[in-house]
Amino acid sequence: MKKLITILLFVLLASELVAAKVFYYADEIDRRNNVAYALRHPFDGIDPDSVSDFDKYACVSLDDYNHFAEADHYDSYDPVSARTASRNDLKRLRREDQLRLINEDPYDDLDHNDIDDYKDWNCYTLRDYNRKAREDSFDNRGVVDFTDFNHMQEVRKIGRYRYNDFYVVPDDFARFNLQHATRRAPYYEPYEFRRSRYPLYGFGVRRHEDY
């Protein structure tokens, strides 16, 4: 009898764990989903204030943040503007929000140089990055349209904190056709040449910077 009770308790506990909601804290889409879930399930012990805490999210929406900050003047959140935004604030935004702050006041300390490096694009979508790449045809950042093997390496450097809408825009993959990609000259290293005599598109061996 004790064994049966133990088994039943274990099954009940396991079912509760399986049914438990898993919360993710990547970006504004996660935040909206988490808050909506907490409000729909008021008796699950989920605190809406806890899951709505912007400090938990790697990427945020400027509109969401400012709307929340302006709703309660006595909380710890202050609206972000061109006058108050820091470099860390910019890094948590997607490109259109970054440009809104930078262009808001031409006489503040923010400029385009503040968002000109890969480390500033952790919250970009692929479309954000391609808009950036199209701005200057003379720099070394090309549009990622997946017609070159190098593009697979490029997308690893951007949008690293954003998971929900980085790859879901169908137009981003309209030309995903690697069999027509630009062929790269093979790169050989003295000892690895023996292991892979005929690397395909330069991928038979790996360069040090690819590790």
C-alpha positions in Angstrom: 0.0 0.0 0.0 2.8 2.4 0.9 4.5 1.6 -2.5 1.2 2.4 -4.3 0.9 5.7 -2.4 4.5 6.6 -3.2 4.0 5.8 -6.9 0.8 7.9 -7.0 2.6 10.9 -5.3 5.5 10.6 -7.7 3.1 10.5 -10.7 1.3 13.6 -9.4 4.5 15.5 -8.8 5.9 14.5 -12.2 2.7 15.7 -13.9 2.9 19.0 -12.2 6.5 19.5 -13.3 5.7 18.6 -16.9 2.7 20.9 -16.9 4.8 23.8 -15.4 5.1 26.9 -17.6 8.6 27.7 -18.8 9.3 31.4 -19.1 11.9 32.8 -21.5 13.4 36.2 -21.2 15.0 37.0 -24.5 13.1 40.0 -25.9 9.9 42.0 -25.9 7.9 39.2 -27.5 8.8 36.9 -24.6 7.8 39.7 -22.1 4.4 40.2 -23.7 3.8 36.4 -23.8 4.9 36.1 -20.1 2.7 38.9 -18.9 -0.3 37.7 -20.8 0.1 34.2 -19.4 0.4 35.5 -15.8 -2.7 37.6 -16.2 -4.7 34.7 -17.7 -3.7 32.4 -14.8 -4.0 34.5 -11.7 -4.2 31.4 -9.4 -1.0 29.7 -10.6 1.1 31.7 -8.2 2.8 33.6 -11.1 3.5 37.2 -10.2 2.8 39.5 -13.2 5.2 42.1 -11.7 8.0 39.6 -11.6 7.7 38.4 -15.2 7.2 42.0 -16.5 10.5 43.2 -14.9 12.4 44.7 -17.8 15.7 44.0 -16.0 15.2 40.3 -16.7 15.1 40.7 -20.5 18.1 40.9 -22.8 16.2 42.9 -25.4 13.3 45.3 -24.9 11.0 47.5 -26.9 11.5 51.3 -26.4 7.7 51.9 -26.6 6.9 49.1 -24.1 9.6 50.4 -21.6 8.5 54.0 -21.8 4.8 53.2 -21.6 5.5 51.2 -18.4 7.7 53.8 -16.9 5.3 56.7 -17.6 2.3 54.7 -16.1 3.8 54.9 -12.6 5.9 57.9 -11.6 6.8 56.3 -8.3 8.4 53.1 -9.5 12.1 52.6 -10.2 11.6 53.0 -14.0 12.3 56.3 -15.8 11.5 56.9 -19.4 14.4 56.5 -21.8 15.1 59.4 -24.1 18.0 60.9 -26.1 18.9 62.8 -23.0 18.9 59.9 -20.6 19.8 56.9 -22.8 23.1 55.2 -22.1 25.2 52.9 -24.3 23.9 49.9 -22.5 20.3 51.1 -23.1 21.0 51.3 -26.8 22.4 47.8 -26.9 19.1 46.4 -25.6 17.1 47.9 -28.5 16.5 46.9 -32.1 17.8 49.2 -34.8 14.7 51.3 -35.3 14.5 52.2 -31.6 18.2 53.0 -31.6 17.8 55.4 -34.5 14.8 57.1 -32.8 16.9 58.0 -29.8 19.9 59.0 -31.8 17.9 61.2 -34.2 15.7 62.7 -31.4 18.2 65.4 -30.5 21.0 66.4 -32.8 22.8 68.2 -29.9 23.0 65.4 -27.4 25.9 63.0 -26.9 24.4 60.1 -29.0 25.4 59.6 -32.6 25.6 56.8 -35.2 29.1 55.8 -34.0 27.5 54.5 -30.8 25.8 51.7 -32.8 28.4 50.9 -35.4 29.8 47.6 -34.2 28.7 44.0 -33.9 28.6 44.3 -30.1 25.8 46.9 -30.5 23.6 44.6 -32.7 22.9 41.8 -30.2 19.2 42.7 -30.3 18.9 43.2 -34.1 16.7 41.2 -36.3 18.2 40.0 -39.6 16.1 42.7 -41.4 17.6 45.3 -39.0 21.1 44.2 -40.0 20.4 44.2 -43.7 19.0 47.8 -43.5 22.3 48.7 -41.8 24.4 46.9 -44.4 22.5 48.7 -47.3 23.3 52.2 -45.9 26.9 52.2 -46.9 27.9 50.2 -50.0 31.6 50.9 -49.4 32.0 49.4 -46.0 32.9 45.7 -45.3 29.4 44.7 -44.2 27.4 43.1 -47.0 23.7 42.2 -47.1 23.0 38.7 -45.8 20.8 37.0 -48.4 22.3 33.5 -47.9 23.9 33.3 -51.3 27.3 33.0 -49.9 28.7 30.6 -47.3 30.2 33.6 -45.4 26.6 34.7 -44.6 26.2 31.7 -42.3 29.1 33.0 -40.2 27.8 36.6 -40.4 24.4 35.8 -38.8 26.2 34.3 -35.8 27.5 37.8 -34.9 24.1 39.6 -34.8 20.8 39.1 -33.0 22.4 36.8 -30.5 20.0 37.8 -27.7 16.9 37.8 -29.9 15.2 34.5 -30.6 11.6 35.1 -31.5 11.6 37.0 -34.8 15.1 36.8 -36.0 14.5 34.0 -38.5 10.7 34.1 -39.1 10.4 36.7 -41.9 10.0 34.6 -45.0 11.5 37.3 -47.3 14.8 36.9 -45.4 15.2 33.4 -46.9 13.8 34.1 -50.4 17.3 33.6 -51.9 18.5 30.8 -49.6 20.1 28.8 -52.4 23.6 27.8 -51.4 24.3 25.6 -54.4 24.6 28.9 -56.3 26.8 30.5 -53.7 30.0 32.3 -54.6 32.8 29.8 -54.5 35.6 30.6 -52.1 39.3 29.8 -52.7 40.3 26.8 -50.4 42.4 27.7 -47.5 45.2 25.2 -46.6 47.3 24.8 -43.6 50.4 22.7 -43.6 49.3 19.7 -41.6 45.6 19.9 -42.3 46.2 19.7 -46.0 46.8 15.9 -45.7 43.5 15.3 -43.9 41.4 17.2 -46.5 43.0 17.4 -49.9 39.9 18.8 -51.7 37.9 21.0 -49.4 34.5 22.0 -50.8 34.1 25.8 -51.0 36.9 26.2 -48.4 35.1 24.2 -45.8 37.3 21.1 -45.9 39.6 22.8 -43.3 38.8 25.5 -40.9 40.7 28.7 -40.4 41.7 29.7 -36.9 39.3 32.6 -36.9 36.4 30.3 -37.6 36.8 28.4 -34.3 
